[in-house]
């Protein structure tokens, strides 16, 4: 996978107030965590970030630092070299689902990293035709690979699954250079038998004994 260029700008203002102003101006506050140096507060244009993430959550970003406004007035024309990073965490607004904050971690393209990869189920389980129910237990898996080799997802075919059958992590096929770290026996999905609905039967109430009927007179007492 090729790296995706992403323009970012360093910021001096931090805190809730400035962050709200950045978001109102169409920018997302973020932090780029590096190796051997302090974290760098940055901002990213929302449209640029959305376009970059369209390539997948595990895309490698080539951060191109634009000069900050104050720095632009400086006579120095030194330009910061690009920084390669991956997305570690994205915070969204709980109701609007808009970007709130992004954490980026610097990577070395020649050094393996660990990442989380989504699992995709392919096909329709055969057991569903017998009223079975597909139970999807594991939706992601941990892998180790070079930054540019981390896949966005791994797929597994479930079309052959009958009732009582399952697929596990060992059934995933990783591309060359990608090592799956999870337990191979971890169940990803299984087909459960149909639910049996038990009808509730109303309890029977014992009837009171019936007195013999006296016809044509009054019953005599002995």
C-alpha positions as CSV (number, residue, x, y, z in Angstrom):
1,X,0.0,0.0,0.0
2,X,1.3,3.4,-0.9
3,X,1.5,6.2,1.6
4,X,-1.1,9.0,1.4
5,X,0.1,12.5,1.7
6,X,-1.7,14.6,4.3
7,X,-1.1,18.3,4.9
8,X,-1.0,19.3,8.6
9,X,-0.1,22.4,10.5
10,X,1.5,22.7,14.0
11,X,-0.5,24.6,16.6
12,X,0.5,26.4,19.7
13,X,-3.0,26.6,21.3
14,X,-4.3,23.7,23.2
15,X,-7.3,23.0,25.4
16,X,-11.0,22.9,24.9
17,X,-11.5,26.5,23.8
18,X,-9.0,26.5,21.0
19,X,-10.1,23.0,19.9
20,X,-13.7,24.2,19.5
21,X,-12.5,27.1,17.4
22,X,-10.5,24.8,15.2
23,X,-13.4,22.5,14.6
24,X,-15.7,25.5,13.9
25,X,-13.2,26.5,11.2
26,X,-13.2,23.1,9.6
27,X,-10.1,21.7,11.2
28,X,-9.5,18.7,13.5
29,X,-7.2,19.1,16.4
30,X,-4.7,16.2,16.6
31,X,-1.5,15.1,18.2
32,X,1.4,13.3,16.4
33,X,3.4,11.1,18.8
34,X,6.9,10.5,17.7
35,X,9.9,8.4,18.7
36,X,12.7,10.2,20.5
37,X,10.9,13.6,20.6
38,X,7.9,15.2,22.2
39,X,4.4,14.9,20.9
40,X,3.5,17.5,18.3
41,X,0.1,19.2,18.5
42,X,-1.3,19.7,15.0
43,X,-4.5,20.5,13.1
44,X,-5.8,18.8,10.0
45,X,-8.4,20.0,7.5
46,X,-11.6,17.9,8.0
47,X,-12.0,17.3,4.3
48,X,-8.3,16.2,3.9
49,X,-8.6,13.8,6.8
50,X,-11.8,12.3,5.5
51,X,-10.2,11.8,2.1
52,X,-7.2,10.1,3.6
53,X,-9.2,7.8,5.8
54,X,-11.2,6.7,2.7
55,X,-8.1,4.6,1.9
56,X,-8.7,2.6,5.1
57,X,-8.1,2.9,8.8
58,X,-4.6,1.3,8.6
59,X,-3.4,3.6,5.8
60,X,0.1,5.1,6.3
61,X,0.0,8.9,6.2
62,X,2.9,11.0,5.0
63,X,2.4,14.2,7.1
64,X,3.5,17.3,5.2
65,X,4.0,20.1,7.7
66,X,2.8,23.5,6.6
67,X,4.3,26.6,8.1
68,X,2.3,28.0,11.0
69,X,1.2,31.6,10.6
70,X,3.8,33.0,13.0
71,X,6.5,30.9,11.5
72,X,5.5,32.0,8.0
73,X,6.7,35.5,8.9
74,X,10.1,34.3,9.8
75,X,12.9,34.8,7.3
76,X,13.9,31.1,7.7
77,X,12.7,29.0,4.8
78,X,13.6,25.6,6.4
79,X,11.0,23.1,5.8
80,X,10.3,20.2,8.2
81,X,10.8,16.8,6.6
82,X,7.7,14.6,6.2
83,X,6.7,12.3,9.0
84,X,5.1,8.9,8.4
85,X,2.3,8.0,10.8
86,X,-0.7,5.8,11.4
87,X,-4.0,6.5,13.1
88,X,-4.1,5.1,16.6
89,X,-7.3,6.7,17.9
90,X,-10.1,8.8,16.6
91,X,-12.6,10.5,18.9
92,X,-16.1,11.3,17.5
93,X,-18.9,13.4,18.8
94,X,-21.3,11.1,20.6
95,X,-24.4,12.2,18.6
96,X,-23.1,14.2,15.6
97,X,-20.4,11.6,14.8
98,X,-18.2,14.4,13.7
99,X,-14.4,14.4,14.3
100,X,-13.3,15.6,17.8
101,X,-9.7,14.6,18.0
102,X,-7.2,12.3,16.3
103,X,-4.1,10.6,17.7
104,X,-1.3,9.8,15.2
105,X,1.8,7.6,15.9
106,X,5.0,8.0,14.0
107,X,6.3,4.8,12.2
108,X,9.4,3.7,10.5
109,X,8.5,2.2,7.1
110,X,11.3,-0.4,7.6
111,X,10.2,-1.5,11.1
112,X,7.2,-3.8,11.8
113,X,4.3,-2.6,13.9
114,X,1.3,-4.2,15.5
115,X,-2.2,-3.2,14.3
116,X,-5.8,-4.2,14.6
117,X,-7.5,-5.4,11.4
118,X,-11.2,-5.9,10.8
119,X,-12.6,-9.3,9.9
120,X,-15.1,-9.6,7.0
121,X,-17.4,-12.6,6.6
122,X,-17.9,-13.7,3.0
123,X,-21.0,-15.5,1.8
124,X,-24.2,-16.7,3.5
125,X,-23.9,-19.6,5.9
126,X,-25.7,-22.8,4.6
127,X,-27.1,-23.4,8.0
128,X,-29.4,-20.3,7.8
129,X,-31.5,-22.2,5.3
130,X,-32.3,-24.6,8.2
131,X,-33.3,-21.7,10.4
132,X,-29.9,-21.6,12.1
133,X,-28.6,-18.3,13.4
134,X,-25.2,-16.8,12.6
135,X,-23.3,-15.7,15.7
136,X,-20.5,-13.3,14.9
137,X,-18.2,-13.3,17.9
138,X,-14.8,-11.9,16.7
139,X,-14.9,-8.8,14.5
140,X,-11.2,-7.9,14.5
141,X,-7.8,-9.5,14.8
142,X,-4.3,-8.3,15.8
143,X,-1.5,-8.5,13.3
144,X,2.2,-7.7,13.0
145,X,3.6,-6.4,9.7
146,X,5.5,-3.5,8.1
147,X,3.4,-0.3,8.1
148,X,2.8,-0.5,4.4
149,X,1.8,-4.1,4.5
150,X,-0.9,-4.0,7.1
151,X,-4.2,-4.9,5.4
152,X,-7.4,-2.9,6.0
153,X,-9.3,-6.2,6.6
154,X,-9.1,-10.0,6.4
155,X,-11.9,-12.1,5.1
156,X,-13.1,-15.6,5.8
157,X,-15.7,-17.7,3.9
158,X,-18.7,-18.8,6.0
159,X,-20.9,-20.1,3.2
160,X,-20.1,-23.8,4.0
161,X,-21.1,-23.5,7.7
162,X,-23.9,-25.8,8.8
163,X,-25.7,-25.7,12.1
164,X,-23.1,-26.4,14.9
165,X,-20.1,-25.5,12.7
166,X,-17.8,-22.5,13.1
167,X,-14.8,-20.7,11.7
168,X,-11.8,-19.7,13.8
169,X,-8.8,-17.4,13.5
170,X,-6.8,-20.3,12.0
171,X,-9.2,-20.1,9.0
172,X,-8.0,-16.6,8.1
173,X,-5.5,-16.3,5.3
174,X,-3.0,-13.4,5.8
175,X,-1.1,-11.9,2.9
176,X,2.7,-12.4,2.7
177,X,4.6,-10.5,5.5
178,X,1.6,-10.4,7.8
179,X,1.6,-12.4,11.0
180,X,-1.7,-12.9,12.9
181,X,-1.1,-12.7,16.6
182,X,-4.4,-13.9,18.1
183,X,-5.0,-17.5,19.3
184,X,-5.7,-19.7,16.2
185,X,-8.5,-21.5,18.0
186,X,-10.4,-18.3,18.8
187,X,-13.9,-18.7,17.2
188,X,-14.8,-16.0,14.8
189,X,-18.4,-17.0,13.9
190,X,-20.6,-20.0,14.3
191,X,-24.1,-21.1,13.3
192,X,-26.4,-21.8,16.2
193,X,-29.5,-24.0,16.1
194,X,-32.9,-22.4,15.8
195,X,-34.6,-21.3,18.9
196,X,-37.4,-23.5,20.1
197,X,-40.3,-21.6,21.4
198,X,-42.1,-23.4,24.2
199,X,-45.8,-22.7,24.3
200,X,-47.1,-21.8,27.8
201,X,-50.0,-24.0,28.9
202,X,-52.5,-22.4,31.3
203,X,-52.7,-24.4,34.5
204,X,-55.9,-26.4,34.9
205,X,-58.2,-25.4,37.8
206,X,-59.9,-28.3,39.6
207,X,-63.6,-28.1,39.3
208,X,-65.8,-28.1,42.4
209,X,-67.8,-31.3,42.9
210,X,-71.3,-31.2,41.5
211,X,-74.2,-31.8,43.9
212,X,-76.8,-34.3,42.7
213,X,-79.9,-32.7,41.2
214,X,-83.2,-33.4,43.0
215,X,-86.1,-33.6,40.7
216,X,-89.8,-33.3,41.7
217,X,-89.4,-32.5,45.4
218,X,-87.0,-31.7,48.2
219,X,-84.2,-33.9,49.0
220,X,-84.9,-35.7,52.3
221,X,-82.3,-35.7,55.0
222,X,-81.4,-39.0,56.6
